[in-house]
Amino acid sequence: MIARSPAFLNPLKDREIDLRGNKIAVIENLASTQNQFDAIDLSDNEIRKLECLAVLPRLKMLLINNNRINRIADGLGRAFPSLETLVLSNNLIGTLKELEPLAAMPTIEMLSLVDNPVTKQANYRPFLISLLPRLKVLDFKKVKPIEREAAEA
């Protein structure tokens, strides 16, 4: 599937592979990309768990919205050591505890969890701001200095 999927330069001039809408249930075989891509789009699939056994140091952006994700695996920081943008909009993440594995990914600067049940939890924004020290944008809203100070207090 990876070999026949479209690959292109996106508007940010990053090499991206488009794996959208393929009814993918499990993230596997990403090692076959041979770390050639800055961005991977896995949107509109049937993925239930965000996990990856391959190590992809080049990957900066992972788009995985419109899936069924309700769990995030530990150790993703090893798999994606340079990840800056993670879009998990419209999934099934329900609790703050389910977001704790993101702490292993300190390079994240932009995170979207729009349309996940967890966004309605008390202290959702402060929790993520304190969890991710480089976070600049959460749910397409800039993290304000006052929010950062309150979250770290």
C-alpha positions as CSV (number, residue, x, y, z in Angstrom):
1,M,0.0,0.0,0.0
2,I,2.8,2.4,0.9
3,A,4.5,1.9,-2.5
4,R,1.4,2.8,-4.4
5,S,0.3,5.7,-2.3
6,P,0.8,9.3,-3.6
7,A,3.9,11.1,-2.3
8,F,4.5,14.8,-3.0
9,L,5.9,18.0,-1.8
10,N,3.2,19.7,0.4
11,P,2.7,23.5,0.6
12,L,5.4,23.6,3.4
13,K,7.9,22.0,0.9
14,D,7.9,18.9,3.1
15,R,7.9,15.4,1.5
16,E,4.5,13.9,2.4
17,I,2.9,10.5,1.8
18,D,-0.9,10.3,1.6
19,L,-2.4,7.2,3.2
20,R,-5.9,8.7,3.7
21,G,-9.1,6.8,3.4
22,N,-7.6,3.3,3.0
23,K,-9.5,1.6,5.9
24,I,-6.2,1.1,7.7
25,A,-6.9,-0.4,11.2
26,V,-3.4,-0.7,12.6
27,I,-0.3,1.5,12.0
28,E,2.3,-0.9,10.7
29,N,5.0,-1.3,8.1
30,L,6.0,2.4,8.3
31,A,9.6,1.3,8.3
32,S,9.1,0.6,4.6
33,T,8.9,4.4,4.0
34,Q,12.7,4.3,4.7
35,N,12.4,7.5,6.7
36,Q,11.9,9.5,3.4
37,F,9.0,11.6,4.6
38,D,8.6,14.8,6.7
39,A,4.8,14.3,6.9
40,I,2.5,11.3,6.9
41,D,-1.3,11.6,6.4
42,L,-3.3,8.7,7.9
43,S,-6.6,10.6,8.1
44,D,-9.9,9.0,7.4
45,N,-9.0,5.4,8.4
46,E,-10.1,3.1,11.1
47,I,-7.0,3.3,13.5
48,R,-7.8,2.6,17.1
49,K,-4.4,3.0,18.7
50,L,-1.6,5.6,18.0
51,E,1.5,3.4,18.0
52,C,4.5,2.8,15.8
53,L,7.4,0.3,16.0
54,A,9.4,1.9,13.3
55,V,11.8,4.8,14.1
56,L,11.2,7.8,11.8
57,P,13.6,10.6,12.8
58,R,12.7,12.7,9.8
59,L,9.0,12.8,10.5
60,K,7.8,16.3,11.6
61,M,4.1,16.1,11.0
62,L,1.6,13.3,11.6
63,L,-2.0,13.8,10.5
64,I,-4.3,11.1,11.9
65,N,-7.7,12.8,12.3
66,N,-11.0,11.2,11.6
67,N,-10.1,7.7,13.0
68,R,-11.2,5.8,16.0
69,I,-8.2,6.4,18.3
70,N,-8.8,5.9,21.9
71,R,-5.3,4.9,23.1
72,I,-1.8,6.4,22.7
73,A,1.1,3.9,23.1
74,D,4.0,4.6,25.3
75,G,7.4,5.2,23.7
76,L,6.3,7.3,20.7
77,G,9.1,9.7,21.5
78,R,11.5,7.0,20.3
79,A,9.5,6.4,17.1
80,F,9.0,10.1,16.3
81,P,11.9,12.0,17.9
82,S,11.4,15.1,15.7
83,L,7.6,15.3,15.6
84,E,6.4,18.9,15.8
85,T,2.8,18.7,14.6
86,L,0.3,16.1,15.7
87,V,-3.4,16.3,14.5
88,L,-5.7,13.9,16.3
89,S,-9.0,15.7,15.6
90,N,-12.2,13.8,15.6
91,N,-11.1,10.6,17.4
92,L,-12.3,8.9,20.6
93,I,-9.8,10.0,23.2
94,G,-11.8,10.4,26.4
95,T,-9.6,11.1,29.4
96,L,-6.5,13.1,30.4
97,K,-4.8,9.9,31.5
98,E,-5.0,8.7,27.9
99,L,-2.9,11.7,26.8
100,E,0.0,11.1,29.3
101,P,2.1,9.1,26.8
102,L,2.4,12.4,24.8
103,A,4.9,13.5,27.5
104,A,7.5,11.3,25.7
105,M,7.2,13.6,22.7
106,P,8.6,16.9,24.0
107,T,9.2,18.3,20.5
108,I,5.5,18.7,19.8
109,E,4.7,22.4,19.1
110,M,1.2,22.0,17.5
111,L,-1.4,19.6,18.7
112,S,-5.1,19.3,17.8
113,L,-7.6,17.2,19.6
114,V,-10.7,19.0,18.4
115,D,-13.8,16.8,18.5
116,N,-12.4,14.3,21.0
117,P,-14.4,13.8,24.3
118,V,-11.3,14.7,26.3
119,T,-11.5,18.4,25.2
120,K,-14.5,18.7,27.6
121,Q,-12.5,17.6,30.6
122,A,-11.8,20.1,33.4
123,N,-8.2,21.4,33.1
124,Y,-7.7,20.0,29.6
125,R,-5.7,22.9,28.3
126,P,-3.5,23.5,31.4
127,F,-2.8,19.8,31.6
128,L,-1.5,19.6,28.0
129,I,0.4,22.9,28.3
130,S,2.3,21.6,31.3
131,L,2.8,18.2,29.7
132,L,4.3,19.5,26.5
133,P,6.9,22.3,27.2
134,R,7.3,23.4,23.6
135,L,3.6,23.5,22.8
136,K,2.7,26.7,20.9
137,V,-0.7,25.9,19.4
138,L,-3.4,23.7,21.0
139,D,-6.6,23.0,19.0
140,F,-5.7,25.8,16.5
141,K,-5.5,28.4,19.3
142,K,-2.2,29.9,20.3
143,V,-0.9,29.1,23.8
144,K,-0.7,32.4,25.6
145,P,2.2,33.2,28.0
146,I,-0.3,33.6,30.9
147,E,-1.7,30.1,30.2
148,R,1.8,28.7,30.3
149,E,2.6,30.4,33.6
150,A,-0.7,29.2,35.1
151,A,-0.1,25.6,33.9
152,E,3.4,25.5,35.3
153,A,2.4,27.0,38.7
